[in-house]
Amino acid sequence: MTGSRRASQLPNLVWEGPFFEQHSLGLCNRETVLALLRRNPEWEMGILPDRVSEFTRTREAPLAKRLFAVPQPPEVTVRFQFPPDLTPPTYGRLVLFQPWEYWAAPEEWVRAANELVAQVWVPTSYVREGFVASGMKPEIVSVV
């Protein structure tokens, strides 16, 4: 299976943020998680939407069976939402997935990222350069 890893090699994970809202973050969360699950359908991954909406009843079976089903204990929490939730997770490491069009990251984000976040995922090298120029440790900021 090229490009796939055995489920036992993947960290137990919870993905937080909007999933069933009809805006860009909901779409990005849904499609990113669905793509990951297509590659690794047995991944122990729970989904915690940031709000319950009329769209929560999804027909996407891979999402539906993971909705509010958090693996215990999660080794990694991925948060992709706005504004970002910078509180430490109860268990495991925190990954902040954060697009940002305005170059300089807010000081609060930089401080929290450097102190609490294992990784910051960004969509472009422009965002990465802006975050690093703002003071985020370069080793924690990755373009995905």
Phi, psi and omega per residue, in radians:
M1 nan 1.624 -3.130
T2 -1.141 2.311 3.080
G3 1.452 -0.121 -3.133
S4 -1.853 2.724 3.040
R5 -2.120 2.646 3.061
R6 -1.120 2.523 -3.130
A7 -0.963 -0.579 -3.129
S8 -1.186 -0.290 3.124
Q9 -1.576 -0.176 -3.059
L10 -1.704 2.514 3.138
P11 -1.266 2.527 2.949
N12 -1.063 2.359 -2.920
L13 -2.471 2.512 2.952
V14 -2.123 2.336 -3.123
W15 -1.942 2.125 -3.081
E16 -1.998 2.524 3.072
G17 2.502 -3.067 3.097
P18 -1.254 2.346 3.107
F19 -2.119 -0.638 -2.955
F20 -2.013 0.235 3.045
E21 -1.482 2.683 -3.101
Q22 -1.675 1.124 3.052
H23 -2.577 3.111 -2.980
S24 -1.029 -0.743 -3.112
L25 -1.146 -0.704 3.075
G26 -1.063 -0.803 3.128
L27 -1.093 -0.814 -3.124
C28 -1.098 -0.772 3.109
N29 -1.085 -0.858 -3.139
R30 -0.994 -0.917 -3.028
E31 -1.225 -0.602 3.103
T32 -1.158 -0.820 -3.141
V33 -1.155 -0.730 3.092
L34 -1.052 -0.712 3.116
A35 -1.118 -0.751 3.102
L36 -1.079 -0.719 -3.114
L37 -1.269 -0.514 3.047
R38 -1.111 -0.650 3.135
R39 -1.331 -0.555 -3.070
N40 -2.448 1.313 -3.010
P41 -1.105 -0.331 -3.123
E42 -1.660 0.116 -3.096
W43 -1.020 2.313 3.053
E44 -1.360 1.595 -3.061
M45 -2.346 2.191 3.046
G46 -1.806 2.725 -3.132
I47 -2.132 2.203 3.067
L48 -2.101 1.704 3.085
P49 -1.178 2.598 -3.095
D50 -1.301 -0.286 3.030
R51 -2.676 2.661 3.089
V52 -1.603 2.276 -3.098
S53 -2.351 3.131 3.102
E54 -1.122 -0.314 -3.121
F55 -1.563 -0.002 -3.087
T56 -1.094 -0.516 3.116
R57 -1.364 1.491 -3.067
T58 -1.504 2.623 3.034
R59 -1.610 -0.100 3.121
E60 -1.352 1.735 -3.062
A61 -0.941 -0.736 3.133
P62 -1.066 -0.565 3.096
L63 -1.380 -0.766 -3.061
A64 -1.015 -0.736 -3.086
K65 -1.302 -0.223 3.132
R66 -1.794 -0.101 -3.093
L67 -1.112 2.094 -3.128
F68 1.092 0.229 3.134
A69 -1.810 1.469 -3.060
V70 -1.509 2.170 3.065
P71 -1.067 2.476 -3.079
Q72 -1.964 2.253 -0.334
P73 -1.442 2.554 3.087
P74 -1.192 2.379 3.097
E75 -1.456 -0.484 -3.090
V76 -2.417 2.408 2.970
T77 -2.021 2.142 3.060
V78 -1.801 2.256 3.090
R79 -2.104 2.183 3.102
F80 -2.336 1.620 -3.076
Q81 -2.755 2.924 3.067
F82 -2.397 2.319 -0.077
P83 -1.187 2.758 -3.115
P84 -1.151 2.507 3.037
D85 -1.602 1.924 -3.038
L86 -1.754 0.267 3.099
T87 -1.387 2.554 3.122
P88 -1.126 2.515 3.067
P89 -1.237 2.770 3.122
T90 -1.115 -0.702 -3.141
Y91 -2.294 2.612 2.964
G92 1.293 -2.899 -3.068
R93 -1.661 2.704 3.136
L94 -1.882 2.301 2.996
V95 -2.016 2.193 3.103
L96 -1.802 2.076 3.093
F97 -1.775 1.908 -2.940
Q98 -2.414 1.791 2.933
P99 -1.272 2.727 -3.139
W100 -2.878 2.152 -3.042
E101 -1.673 -0.052 -2.916
Y102 -1.860 0.379 3.104
W103 1.138 -1.463 -3.047
A104 -1.255 2.263 3.082
A105 -1.396 2.543 3.050
P106 -1.001 2.499 -3.106
E107 -0.952 -0.681 3.137
E108 -1.047 -0.711 3.116
W109 -1.132 -0.759 -3.105
V110 -1.084 -0.842 -3.127
R111 -1.054 -0.851 -3.125
A112 -1.125 -0.747 -3.138
A113 -1.057 -0.789 -3.105
N114 -1.199 -0.474 -3.095
E115 -1.692 -0.586 -2.922
L116 -2.100 -0.337 -2.938
V117 -1.759 2.324 3.098
A118 -1.313 -0.704 3.124
Q119 -2.576 2.606 2.975
V120 -2.062 2.097 3.105
W121 -1.726 2.319 3.125
V122 -2.266 2.718 -3.053
P123 -1.470 -0.293 -3.063
T124 -2.510 2.806 3.073
S125 -1.177 -0.504 3.081
Y126 -1.030 -0.829 -3.141
V127 -1.136 -0.740 3.127
R128 -1.035 -0.838 -3.134
E129 -1.050 -0.722 3.109
G130 -1.126 -0.728 3.127
F131 -1.142 -0.768 3.139
V132 -1.154 -0.725 3.094
A133 -1.089 -0.456 3.115
S134 -1.393 -0.199 3.104
G135 2.054 -0.006 3.064
M136 -1.211 2.494 3.119
K137 -1.075 2.187 -3.089
P138 -1.019 -0.557 -3.090
E139 -1.232 -0.259 3.127
I140 -1.723 -0.154 -3.061
V141 -1.792 2.062 -3.103
S142 -2.207 2.453 3.014
V143 -1.450 2.194 3.094
V144 -2.113 nan nan
